[in-house]
Amino acid sequence: MNKQKKIFVSGCYDMLHSGHVAFFEEAAALGDLYVGIGSDKTIFELKARRPFNDENERLYMVKSLKAVKDAWVNQGSGLIDYLDEIKRLQPDILFVNSDGHSELKENLCRELGIEYVVSQRIPHGNLPARSTTALRQECRIPYRIDLAGGWLDQPYVSKLFGGAVVTISIEPDYEFNDRSGMSTSSRKKAIELWKVDIPAGDREMLAKQLFCFENPPGSPYVSGSQDSFGIVLPGANRLFYDGEYLPSDIKKCTAPDVLDWIEEHLYLVPLFPRRGNYDVLANTYITAENVKNLADAAADCWDAILEKDLKKFGNAMTRSFAAQTAMFPNMVDDEILSIFEKYRENVAGYKISGAGGGGYMIFAGKEPVENSIKIRIRR
């Protein structure tokens, strides 16, 4: 009789639903399923929130499922909080969801000789595809992605050469990790201010309100306003800065065909949350030439979006990223650059989310990117 393979999965599994069960069943079809559950402490560190159900209740529910052979609460911390457990279990396969994919996990499997498998997220029968984020309904406030020009919303940058930040407002279909460059800090302030959704009213005035709420008088560090505007303004936006905290000019695009085109060609691949000691400002080279390169790339990015020109779009994203890292080298390290090498030959362009140091790799491409997640733009 052939020995059953050992399959290992790990996650939060809060507010257990049919999507979780379908994921477990898909994994259990490969062998005996073992589940590592993130502790309450780890979830708070990664998501900056407490789980709805505590770790004891989540463990009880997961262990009760017939697809699960055994389960436990992981004792480690961070994105790979199961390091000791996986070494002890010695599974044949680590099974992950697409939004749970990470190069760190894939590299760990390579080091330990474990097969790495990404779920197809197949719902059971005719049941809908469920996610905890959708069920939670705690907040419809979007996240934002800056596609080009990031850092130009800081006056000490744009005073050297004016330019735009190109942003898109994206639906909260995923609960992006805290400190991941997706404007999670500004979004938390928006939740504090507005609770569950952006209120009706003049969107530019609401964005200014959010910016002021996040940066009250006396703040030791003023967050860039592209986060507030990128969250609040729907669609794609070009925010022009010339030495002030607020944009002097805003161009908006909510044309369905353009937004559909962006969604079709944009892919996110998870990295890891920024480390606690991350300091992007520790080593900078902010010159007029570097800022001009950033501004020129952002201008080309906006034109490429309106023209729906993928080659130009990808080129502009990559040039923007190069200009950013020329000014702020700490945005990337050797580990992040080595991950980019795996993808860059097969995509039209690439960058990293927000101020870097982790978060998400963002790719422009014609073909689907391996282990990536897709986004929806707020209309």
MARPA-424438 format. One record per residue (C-alpha): residue number from 1; residue in three letters; x, y, z. Coordinates in Angstrom, 2 decimals. Layout:
BEGIN
k->NUM&r->Ala&px->X&py->Y&pz->Z .
...
This chain:
BEGIN
k->1&r->Met&px->0.00&py->0.00&pz->0.00 .
k->2&r->Asn&px->1.39&py->3.42&pz->-1.01 .
k->3&r->Lys&px->2.09&py->5.81&pz->1.82 .
k->4&r->Gln&px->-0.10&py->8.92&pz->1.75 .
k->5&r->Lys&px->1.70&py->12.16&pz->1.01 .
k->6&r->Lys&px->1.68&py->14.77&pz->3.76 .
k->7&r->Ile&px->0.20&py->18.11&pz->2.65 .
k->8&r->Phe&px->0.72&py->21.25&pz->4.71 .
k->9&r->Val&px->-1.27&py->24.50&pz->4.54 .
k->10&r->Ser&px->-1.12&py->27.54&pz->6.79 .
k->11&r->Gly&px->-3.28&py->30.61&pz->7.26 .
k->12&r->Cys&px->-5.62&py->32.61&pz->9.44 .
k->13&r->Tyr&px->-8.92&py->30.78&pz->8.66 .
k->14&r->Asp&px->-11.02&py->33.34&pz->10.48 .
k->15&r->Met&px->-14.80&py->33.35&pz->9.98 .
k->16&r->Leu&px->-14.67&py->29.86&pz->8.42 .
k->17&r->His&px->-16.59&py->29.69&pz->5.12 .
k->18&r->Ser&px->-17.06&py->27.51&pz->2.04 .
k->19&r->Gly&px->-13.98&py->28.99&pz->0.35 .
k->20&r->His&px->-11.82&py->27.69&pz->3.19 .
k->21&r->Val&px->-13.46&py->24.27&pz->3.03 .
k->22&r->Ala&px->-13.00&py->24.09&pz->-0.76 .
k->23&r->Phe&px->-9.33&py->25.05&pz->-0.32 .
k->24&r->Phe&px->-8.85&py->22.29&pz->2.28 .
k->25&r->Glu&px->-10.62&py->19.75&pz->0.06 .
k->26&r->Glu&px->-8.46&py->20.71&pz->-2.92 .
k->27&r->Ala&px->-5.33&py->20.25&pz->-0.80 .
k->28&r->Ala&px->-6.57&py->17.02&pz->0.82 .
k->29&r->Ala&px->-7.10&py->15.50&pz->-2.62 .
k->30&r->Leu&px->-3.29&py->15.31&pz->-2.79 .
k->31&r->Gly&px->-2.80&py->13.43&pz->0.52 .
k->32&r->Asp&px->-3.20&py->13.75&pz->4.29 .
k->33&r->Leu&px->-3.83&py->17.38&pz->5.16 .
k->34&r->Tyr&px->-2.13&py->19.16&pz->8.08 .
k->35&r->Val&px->-3.08&py->22.76&pz->8.91 .
k->36&r->Gly&px->-1.00&py->25.39&pz->10.71 .
k->37&r->Ile&px->-3.09&py->28.28&pz->12.01 .
k->38&r->Gly&px->-1.72&py->31.78&pz->12.52 .
k->39&r->Ser&px->-1.77&py->32.90&pz->16.12 .
k->40&r->Asp&px->-3.72&py->35.97&pz->17.22 .
k->41&r->Lys&px->-0.39&py->37.74&pz->17.75 .
k->42&r->Thr&px->0.89&py->36.94&pz->14.25 .
k->43&r->Ile&px->-2.34&py->38.07&pz->12.59 .
k->44&r->Phe&px->-2.16&py->41.38&pz->14.42 .
k->45&r->Glu&px->1.45&py->41.85&pz->13.33 .
k->46&r->Leu&px->0.63&py->41.17&pz->9.66 .
k->47&r->Lys&px->-2.86&py->42.68&pz->9.33 .
k->48&r->Ala&px->-2.85&py->45.31&pz->12.12 .
k->49&r->Arg&px->-6.18&py->43.93&pz->13.39 .
k->50&r->Arg&px->-7.44&py->41.23&pz->15.71 .
k->51&r->Pro&px->-9.14&py->38.15&pz->14.21 .
k->52&r->Phe&px->-12.90&py->37.89&pz->14.64 .
k->53&r->Asn&px->-12.46&py->34.44&pz->16.23 .
k->54&r->Asp&px->-9.53&py->33.82&pz->18.56 .
k->55&r->Glu&px->-6.94&py->31.12&pz->17.86 .
k->56&r->Asn&px->-8.58&py->28.50&pz->20.10 .
k->57&r->Glu&px->-11.94&py->28.81&pz->18.34 .
k->58&r->Arg&px->-10.34&py->28.81&pz->14.89 .
k->59&r->Leu&px->-8.32&py->25.71&pz->15.79 .
k->60&r->Tyr&px->-11.43&py->23.91&pz->17.06 .
k->61&r->Met&px->-13.36&py->24.59&pz->13.83 .
k->62&r->Val&px->-10.52&py->23.63&pz->11.49 .
k->63&r->Lys&px->-9.78&py->20.39&pz->13.36 .
k->64&r->Ser&px->-13.48&py->19.46&pz->13.08 .
k->65&r->Leu&px->-13.38&py->19.34&pz->9.25 .
k->66&r->Lys&px->-13.24&py->15.87&pz->7.73 .
k->67&r->Ala&px->-10.68&py->17.00&pz->5.13 .
k->68&r->Val&px->-8.19&py->17.86&pz->7.89 .
k->69&r->Lys&px->-6.07&py->15.13&pz->9.46 .
k->70&r->Asp&px->-4.56&py->17.38&pz->12.12 .
k->71&r->Ala&px->-4.14&py->21.09&pz->12.93 .
k->72&r->Trp&px->-2.31&py->23.33&pz->15.39 .
k->73&r->Val&px->-1.51&py->26.98&pz->16.12 .
k->74&r->Asn&px->1.88&py->27.94&pz->14.69 .
k->75&r->Gln&px->4.33&py->29.08&pz->17.35 .
k->76&r->Gly&px->6.49&py->31.36&pz->15.20 .
k->77&r->Ser&px->5.85&py->34.87&pz->13.88 .
k->78&r->Gly&px->5.85&py->36.76&pz->10.61 .
k->79&r->Leu&px->4.97&py->35.53&pz->7.13 .
k->80&r->Ile&px->6.58&py->32.13&pz->7.75 .
k->81&r->Asp&px->5.35&py->31.53&pz->11.30 .
k->82&r->Tyr&px->5.43&py->27.76&pz->10.79 .
k->83&r->Leu&px->9.16&py->27.24&pz->10.25 .
k->84&r->Asp&px->9.62&py->24.93&pz->13.26 .
k->85&r->Glu&px->6.38&py->23.07&pz->12.53 .
k->86&r->Ile&px->7.17&py->22.42&pz->8.85 .
k->87&r->Lys&px->10.66&py->21.14&pz->9.72 .
k->88&r->Arg&px->9.13&py->18.81&pz->12.28 .
k->89&r->Leu&px->6.28&py->17.60&pz->10.01 .
k->90&r->Gln&px->8.48&py->17.22&pz->6.90 .
k->91&r->Pro&px->5.53&py->17.45&pz->4.46 .
k->92&r->Asp&px->5.74&py->16.39&pz->0.85 .
k->93&r->Ile&px->3.79&py->19.45&pz->-0.37 .
k->94&r->Leu&px->3.24&py->23.02&pz->0.82 .
k->95&r->Phe&px->-0.11&py->24.13&pz->-0.64 .
k->96&r->Val&px->-0.94&py->27.88&pz->-0.84 .
k->97&r->Asn&px->-3.55&py->30.22&pz->-2.30 .
k->98&r->Ser&px->-2.53&py->32.65&pz->-5.06 .
k->99&r->Asp&px->-2.78&py->35.64&pz->-2.70 .
k->100&r->Gly&px->-0.83&py->33.64&pz->-0.10 .
k->101&r->His&px->2.01&py->32.95&pz->-2.51 .
k->102&r->Ser&px->5.43&py->34.33&pz->-1.57 .
k->103&r->Glu&px->8.90&py->33.83&pz->-2.94 .
k->104&r->Leu&px->10.00&py->33.34&pz->0.66 .
k->105&r->Lys&px->7.71&py->30.31&pz->0.91 .
k->106&r->Glu&px->8.80&py->28.96&pz->-2.47 .
k->107&r->Asn&px->12.47&py->29.38&pz->-1.58 .
k->108&r->Leu&px->11.92&py->27.67&pz->1.78 .
k->109&r->Cys&px->10.39&py->24.69&pz->-0.01 .
k->110&r->Arg&px->13.31&py->24.56&pz->-2.40 .
k->111&r->Glu&px->15.74&py->24.52&pz->0.53 .
k->112&r->Leu&px->13.81&py->21.81&pz->2.39 .
k->113&r->Gly&px->13.02&py->19.66&pz->-0.66 .
k->114&r->Ile&px->9.25&py->20.23&pz->-0.40 .
k->115&r->Glu&px->7.01&py->20.48&pz->-3.46 .
k->116&r->Tyr&px->5.33&py->23.89&pz->-3.75 .
k->117&r->Val&px->1.77&py->23.96&pz->-5.16 .
k->118&r->Val&px->-0.47&py->27.00&pz->-5.72 .
k->119&r->Ser&px->-4.24&py->26.48&pz->-5.45 .
k->120&r->Gln&px->-6.54&py->27.10&pz->-8.39 .
k->121&r->Arg&px->-9.19&py->28.51&pz->-5.96 .
k->122&r->Ile&px->-11.93&py->26.22&pz->-7.22 .
k->123&r->Pro&px->-15.23&py->26.68&pz->-5.32 .
k->124&r->His&px->-17.16&py->23.55&pz->-4.40 .
k->125&r->Gly&px->-19.89&py->22.61&pz->-6.89 .
k->126&r->Asn&px->-22.11&py->25.58&pz->-7.68 .
k->127&r->Leu&px->-21.14&py->27.52&pz->-4.57 .
k->128&r->Pro&px->-19.76&py->31.04&pz->-5.06 .
k->129&r->Ala&px->-16.07&py->31.79&pz->-4.59 .
k->130&r->Arg&px->-15.88&py->33.10&pz->-1.03 .
k->131&r->Ser&px->-13.28&py->35.16&pz->0.82 .
k->132&r->Thr&px->-13.10&py->36.30&pz->4.42 .
k->133&r->Thr&px->-12.57&py->39.87&pz->3.25 .
k->134&r->Ala&px->-15.84&py->39.84&pz->1.30 .
k->135&r->Leu&px->-17.77&py->38.23&pz->4.15 .
k->136&r->Arg&px->-16.35&py->40.53&pz->6.79 .
k->137&r->Gln&px->-17.89&py->43.61&pz->5.14 .
k->138&r->Glu&px->-15.95&py->45.67&pz->7.67 .
k->139&r->Cys&px->-14.97&py->48.19&pz->5.07 .
k->140&r->Arg&px->-15.50&py->49.07&pz->1.41 .
k->141&r->Ile&px->-12.83&py->51.76&pz->1.47 .
k->142&r->Pro&px->-10.37&py->51.06&pz->-1.36 .
k->143&r->Tyr&px->-6.63&py->50.67&pz->-1.32 .
k->144&r->Arg&px->-4.45&py->52.47&pz->-3.87 .
k->145&r->Ile&px->-1.61&py->51.54&pz->-6.18 .
k->146&r->Asp&px->0.84&py->54.12&pz->-7.50 .
k->147&r->Leu&px->1.82&py->53.09&pz->-11.01 .
k->148&r->Ala&px->4.50&py->55.73&pz->-11.56 .
k->149&r->Gly&px->5.92&py->58.89&pz->-10.04 .
k->150&r->Gly&px->5.79&py->57.87&pz->-6.38 .
k->151&r->Trp&px->7.74&py->60.29&pz->-4.11 .
k->152&r->Leu&px->6.76&py->63.32&pz->-6.19 .
k->153&r->Asp&px->4.06&py->64.06&pz->-3.61 .
k->154&r->Gln&px->6.84&py->64.98&pz->-1.16 .
k->155&r->Pro&px->7.74&py->68.70&pz->-1.47 .
k->156&r->Tyr&px->11.44&py->68.03&pz->-0.89 .
k->157&r->Val&px->11.34&py->65.96&pz->-4.10 .
k->158&r->Ser&px->8.97&py->67.90&pz->-6.40 .
k->159&r->Lys&px->10.51&py->71.28&pz->-5.55 .
k->160&r->Leu&px->13.49&py->70.16&pz->-7.66 .
k->161&r->Phe&px->11.30&py->69.32&pz->-10.66 .
k->162&r->Gly&px->7.52&py->69.20&pz->-10.86 .
k->163&r->Gly&px->5.80&py->66.00&pz->-11.93 .
k->164&r->Ala&px->2.87&py->63.65&pz->-11.49 .
k->165&r->Val&px->2.06&py->60.57&pz->-9.48 .
k->166&r->Val&px->-0.18&py->58.13&pz->-11.39 .
k->167&r->Thr&px->-2.51&py->56.19&pz->-9.09 .
k->168&r->Ile&px->-5.42&py->53.78&pz->-9.29 .
k->169&r->Ser&px->-8.03&py->53.17&pz->-6.59 .
k->170&r->Ile&px->-8.60&py->49.44&pz->-6.12 .
k->171&r->Glu&px->-11.37&py->47.47&pz->-4.47 .
k->172&r->Pro&px->-10.59&py->45.73&pz->-1.16 .
k->173&r->Asp&px->-11.00&py->42.22&pz->-2.58 .
k->174&r->Tyr&px->-7.87&py->41.21&pz->-0.69 .
k->175&r->Glu&px->-6.78&py->42.19&pz->2.78 .
k->176&r->Phe&px->-3.35&py->43.47&pz->1.91 .
k->177&r->Asn&px->-0.70&py->43.09&pz->4.58 .
k->178&r->Asp&px->0.08&py->46.07&pz->6.78 .
k->179&r->Arg&px->3.21&py->48.01&pz->5.75 .
k->180&r->Ser&px->2.98&py->46.70&pz->2.18 .
k->181&r->Gly&px->2.98&py->49.90&pz->0.12 .
k->182&r->Met&px->-0.77&py->49.76&pz->-0.59 .
k->183&r->Ser&px->-1.56&py->52.88&pz->1.50 .
k->184&r->Thr&px->-2.70&py->50.74&pz->4.44 .
k->185&r->Ser&px->-1.84&py->53.49&pz->6.94 .
k->186&r->Ser&px->-3.94&py->56.10&pz->5.13 .
k->187&r->Arg&px->-6.72&py->53.56&pz->4.69 .
k->188&r->Lys&px->-6.77&py->52.91&pz->8.45 .
k->189&r->Lys&px->-7.17&py->56.64&pz->8.99 .
k->190&r->Ala&px->-10.02&py->56.65&pz->6.44 .
k->191&r->Ile&px->-11.71&py->53.85&pz->8.38 .
k->192&r->Glu&px->-11.27&py->55.81&pz->11.60 .
k->193&r->Leu&px->-12.78&py->58.88&pz->9.92 .
k->194&r->Trp&px->-15.55&py->57.35&pz->7.80 .
k->195&r->Lys&px->-15.98&py->53.81&pz->9.21 .
k->196&r->Val&px->-17.08&py->51.58&pz->6.31 .
k->197&r->Asp&px->-17.08&py->53.58&pz->3.06 .
k->198&r->Ile&px->-16.20&py->56.91&pz->1.50 .
k->199&r->Pro&px->-19.14&py->59.28&pz->2.01 .
k->200&r->Ala&px->-20.95&py->61.12&pz->-0.74 .
k->201&r->Gly&px->-19.61&py->64.52&pz->-1.64 .
k->202&r->Asp&px->-16.85&py->66.30&pz->-3.52 .
k->203&r->Arg&px->-14.12&py->63.65&pz->-3.80 .
k->204&r->Glu&px->-11.24&py->66.12&pz->-3.97 .
k->205&r->Met&px->-12.45&py->67.85&pz->-0.80 .
k->206&r->Leu&px->-12.83&py->64.46&pz->0.91 .
k->207&r->Ala&px->-9.27&py->63.53&pz->-0.10 .
k->208&r->Lys&px->-7.99&py->66.79&pz->1.40 .
k->209&r->Gln&px->-10.00&py->66.06&pz->4.55 .
k->210&r->Leu&px->-8.40&py->62.63&pz->4.85 .
k->211&r->Phe&px->-4.91&py->64.09&pz->4.25 .
k->212&r->Cys&px->-5.42&py->66.67&pz->7.01 .
k->213&r->Phe&px->-6.86&py->64.05&pz->9.37 .
k->214&r->Glu&px->-3.82&py->61.83&pz->8.85 .
k->215&r->Asn&px->-1.38&py->64.74&pz->9.24 .
k->216&r->Pro&px->-2.59&py->67.01&pz->12.06 .
k->217&r->Pro&px->-0.54&py->70.10&pz->13.01 .
k->218&r->Gly&px->2.70&py->69.13&pz->14.70 .
k->219&r->Ser&px->3.06&py->65.76&pz->12.94 .
k->220&r->Pro&px->6.78&py->64.87&pz->12.94 .
k->221&r->Tyr&px->6.44&py->63.30&pz->9.48 .
k->222&r->Val&px->3.88&py->64.33&pz->6.85 .
k->223&r->Ser&px->2.57&py->61.44&pz->4.75 .
k->224&r->Gly&px->2.34&py->62.14&pz->1.03 .
k->225&r->Ser&px->-1.11&py->63.14&pz->-0.20 .
k->226&r->Gln&px->-1.07&py->60.69&pz->-3.14 .
k->227&r->Asp&px->-2.27&py->58.05&pz->-0.66 .
k->228&r->Ser&px->-5.35&py->60.07&pz->0.33 .
k->229&r->Phe&px->-6.18&py->61.08&pz->-3.24 .
k->230&r->Gly&px->-5.37&py->57.62&pz->-4.59 .
k->231&r->Ile&px->-7.80&py->56.02&pz->-2.15 .
k->232&r->Val&px->-10.65&py->58.51&pz->-2.49 .
k->233&r->Leu&px->-10.66&py->59.34&pz->-6.22 .
k->234&r->Pro&px->-12.12&py->56.47&pz->-8.29 .
k->235&r->Gly&px->-10.50&py->55.15&pz->-11.45 .
k->236&r->Ala&px->-7.04&py->56.26&pz->-12.58 .
k->237&r->Asn&px->-5.66&py->59.66&pz->-11.65 .
k->238&r->Arg&px->-2.74&py->61.91&pz->-12.53 .
k->239&r->Leu&px->-1.80&py->64.04&pz->-9.51 .
k->240&r->Phe&px->0.65&py->66.82&pz->-10.39 .
k->241&r->Tyr&px->2.98&py->68.15&pz->-7.68 .
k->242&r->Asp&px->5.32&py->71.14&pz->-7.84 .
k->243&r->Gly&px->6.78&py->71.69&pz->-4.39 .
k->244&r->Glu&px->3.61&py->71.56&pz->-2.28 .
k->245&r->Tyr&px->1.94&py->68.84&pz->-0.23 .
k->246&r->Leu&px->-1.29&py->68.96&pz->-2.25 .
k->247&r->Pro&px->-1.45&py->68.44&pz->-6.03 .
k->248&r->Ser&px->-1.72&py->71.62&pz->-8.11 .
k->249&r->Asp&px->-3.53&py->69.79&pz->-10.92 .
k->250&r->Ile&px->-5.54&py->66.60&pz->-11.12 .
k->251&r->Lys&px->-6.48&py->64.71&pz->-14.26 .
k->252&r->Lys&px->-8.96&py->61.84&pz->-13.94 .
k->253&r->Cys&px->-9.83&py->58.83&pz->-16.06 .
k->254&r->Thr&px->-12.92&py->56.74&pz->-15.33 .
k->255&r->Ala&px->-13.49&py->55.51&pz->-18.90 .
k->256&r->Pro&px->-14.58&py->51.84&pz->-18.57 .
k->257&r->Asp&px->-12.52&py->50.65&pz->-21.54 .
k->258&r->Val&px->-9.33&py->52.19&pz->-20.13 .
k->259&r->Leu&px->-9.90&py->50.82&pz->-16.63 .
k->260&r->Asp&px->-10.73&py->47.39&pz->-18.07 .
k->261&r->Trp&px->-7.47&py->47.54&pz->-20.02 .
k->262&r->Ile&px->-5.44&py->48.30&pz->-16.89 .
k->263&r->Glu&px->-7.11&py->45.45&pz->-14.99 .
k->264&r->Glu&px->-6.40&py->43.08&pz->-17.87 .
k->265&r->His&px->-2.68&py->43.86&pz->-17.94 .
k->266&r->Leu&px->-1.78&py->44.43&pz->-14.29 .
k->267&r->Tyr&px->-0.55&py->41.64&pz->-11.98 .
k->268&r->Leu&px->0.55&py->41.68&pz->-8.34 .
k->269&r->Val&px->2.90&py->39.13&pz->-6.80 .
k->270&r->Pro&px->3.26&py->39.15&pz->-2.99 .
k->271&r->Leu&px->6.68&py->39.67&pz->-1.47 .
k->272&r->Phe&px->6.61&py->40.12&pz->2.31 .
k->273&r->Pro&px->5.71&py->42.95&pz->4.72 .
k->274&r->Arg&px->8.43&py->45.50&pz->5.36 .
k->275&r->Arg&px->10.76&py->44.60&pz->8.19 .
k->276&r->Gly&px->10.28&py->46.46&pz->11.45 .
k->277&r->Asn&px->13.61&py->48.28&pz->11.15 .
k->278&r->Tyr&px->13.04&py->49.37&pz->7.54 .
k->279&r->Asp&px->14.15&py->52.97&pz->6.83 .
k->280&r->Val&px->13.84&py->54.05&pz->3.23 .
k->281&r->Leu&px->15.21&py->57.54&pz->4.03 .
k->282&r->Ala&px->18.49&py->56.36&pz->5.51 .
k->283&r->Asn&px->20.39&py->56.60&pz->2.23 .
k->284&r->Thr&px->19.13&py->58.98&pz->-0.48 .
k->285&r->Tyr&px->20.39&py->60.62&pz->-3.70 .
k->286&r->Ile&px->17.70&py->63.18&pz->-4.54 .
k->287&r->Thr&px->18.92&py->65.30&pz->-7.45 .
k->288&r->Ala&px->17.13&py->67.41&pz->-10.04 .
k->289&r->Glu&px->18.20&py->64.96&pz->-12.75 .
k->290&r->Asn&px->16.82&py->61.94&pz->-10.89 .
k->291&r->Val&px->13.56&py->63.75&pz->-10.13 .
k->292&r->Lys&px->13.19&py->64.80&pz->-13.77 .
k->293&r->Asn&px->13.66&py->61.16&pz->-14.84 .
k->294&r->Leu&px->10.89&py->60.19&pz->-12.44 .
k->295&r->Ala&px->8.57&py->62.93&pz->-13.67 .
k->296&r->Asp&px->9.19&py->62.08&pz->-17.35 .
k->297&r->Ala&px->8.44&py->58.40&pz->-16.71 .
k->298&r->Ala&px->5.19&py->59.27&pz->-14.92 .
k->299&r->Ala&px->4.10&py->61.55&pz->-17.78 .
k->300&r->Asp&px->4.72&py->58.73&pz->-20.28 .
k->301&r->Cys&px->2.87&py->56.28&pz->-18.03 .
k->302&r->Trp&px->-0.26&py->58.45&pz->-18.04 .
k->303&r->Asp&px->-0.13&py->58.87&pz->-21.82 .
k->304&r->Ala&px->0.35&py->55.11&pz->-22.28 .
k->305&r->Ile&px->-2.71&py->54.37&pz->-20.13 .
k->306&r->Leu&px->-4.92&py->56.72&pz->-22.15 .
k->307&r->Glu&px->-3.53&py->55.25&pz->-25.39 .
k->308&r->Lys&px->-3.79&py->51.66&pz->-24.02 .
k->309&r->Asp&px->-0.22&py->51.07&pz->-25.21 .
k->310&r->Leu&px->1.15&py->48.11&pz->-23.23 .
k->311&r->Lys&px->4.76&py->48.41&pz->-24.39 .
k->312&r->Lys&px->4.89&py->52.11&pz->-23.51 .
k->313&r->Phe&px->3.06&py->51.48&pz->-20.23 .
k->314&r->Gly&px->5.50&py->48.79&pz->-19.13 .
k->315&r->Asn&px->8.51&py->50.84&pz->-20.18 .
k->316&r->Ala&px->7.27&py->53.85&pz->-18.21 .
k->317&r->Met&px->6.62&py->51.76&pz->-15.09 .
k->318&r->Thr&px->10.12&py->50.31&pz->-15.23 .
k->319&r->Arg&px->11.75&py->53.72&pz->-15.80 .
k->320&r->Ser&px->9.77&py->55.17&pz->-12.90 .
k->321&r->Phe&px->10.96&py->52.33&pz->-10.67 .
k->322&r->Ala&px->14.56&py->52.86&pz->-11.78 .
k->323&r->Ala&px->14.33&py->56.59&pz->-11.04 .
k->324&r->Gln&px->12.83&py->55.90&pz->-7.61 .
k->325&r->Thr&px->15.52&py->53.43&pz->-6.63 .
k->326&r->Ala&px->18.23&py->55.78&pz->-7.91 .
k->327&r->Met&px->16.98&py->58.33&pz->-5.37 .
k->328&r->Phe&px->16.00&py->55.87&pz->-2.63 .
k->329&r->Pro&px->18.27&py->52.79&pz->-2.91 .
k->330&r->Asn&px->16.82&py->51.25&pz->0.26 .
k->331&r->Met&px->13.55&py->50.58&pz->-1.58 .
k->332&r->Val&px->15.12&py->47.32&pz->-2.75 .
k->333&r->Asp&px->17.72&py->44.86&pz->-1.57 .
k->334&r->Asp&px->19.49&py->41.88&pz->-3.12 .
k->335&r->Glu&px->16.66&py->39.55&pz->-2.09 .
k->336&r->Ile&px->14.00&py->41.64&pz->-3.84 .
k->337&r->Leu&px->16.16&py->42.16&pz->-6.93 .
k->338&r->Ser&px->16.77&py->38.40&pz->-7.22 .
k->339&r->Ile&px->13.01&py->37.82&pz->-7.22 .
k->340&r->Phe&px->12.52&py->40.35&pz->-10.00 .
k->341&r->Glu&px->15.02&py->38.42&pz->-12.13 .
k->342&r->Lys&px->12.60&py->35.50&pz->-12.21 .
k->343&r->Tyr&px->9.91&py->37.58&pz->-13.93 .
k->344&r->Arg&px->11.39&py->40.51&pz->-15.82 .
k->345&r->Glu&px->12.08&py->38.73&pz->-19.11 .
k->346&r->Asn&px->8.40&py->37.79&pz->-19.52 .
k->347&r->Val&px->6.70&py->41.09&pz->-18.65 .
k->348&r->Ala&px->6.39&py->44.50&pz->-20.29 .
k->349&r->Gly&px->7.31&py->46.39&pz->-17.13 .
k->350&r->Tyr&px->7.62&py->46.20&pz->-13.37 .
k->351&r->Lys&px->7.89&py->48.12&pz->-10.12 .
k->352&r->Ile&px->7.40&py->47.60&pz->-6.41 .
k->353&r->Ser&px->4.48&py->48.85&pz->-4.33 .
k->354&r->Gly&px->4.78&py->52.09&pz->-2.40 .
k->355&r->Ala&px->8.08&py->52.89&pz->-0.71 .
k->356&r->Gly&px->9.39&py->49.37&pz->-1.23 .
k->357&r->Gly&px->11.22&py->47.26&pz->1.31 .
k->358&r->Gly&px->8.70&py->44.49&pz->0.67 .
k->359&r->Gly&px->5.00&py->44.52&pz->-0.14 .
k->360&r->Tyr&px->4.11&py->43.55&pz->-3.69 .
k->361&r->Met&px->5.79&py->43.33&pz->-7.06 .
k->362&r->Ile&px->3.61&py->44.99&pz->-9.70 .
k->363&r->Phe&px->3.90&py->43.83&pz->-13.29 .
k->364&r->Ala&px->2.48&py->45.02&pz->-16.60 .
k->365&r->Gly&px->2.13&py->42.14&pz->-19.02 .
k->366&r->Lys&px->0.20&py->40.62&pz->-21.87 .
k->367&r->Glu&px->0.17&py->37.09&pz->-20.47 .
k->368&r->Pro&px->-0.80&py->36.02&pz->-16.93 .
k->369&r->Val&px->2.08&py->36.20&pz->-14.46 .
k->370&r->Glu&px->2.74&py->33.04&pz->-12.46 .
k->371&r->Asn&px->1.39&py->33.06&pz->-8.88 .
k->372&r->Ser&px->-0.05&py->36.57&pz->-9.27 .
k->373&r->Ile&px->-3.28&py->38.14&pz->-8.07 .
k->374&r->Lys&px->-5.60&py->40.40&pz->-10.06 .
k->375&r->Ile&px->-7.17&py->43.66&pz->-8.95 .
k->376&r->Arg&px->-10.43&py->45.50&pz->-9.61 .
k->377&r->Ile&px->-10.38&py->49.27&pz->-9.99 .
k->378&r->Arg&px->-12.98&py->51.28&pz->-8.07 .
k->379&r->Arg&px->-15.40&py->52.70&pz->-10.62 .
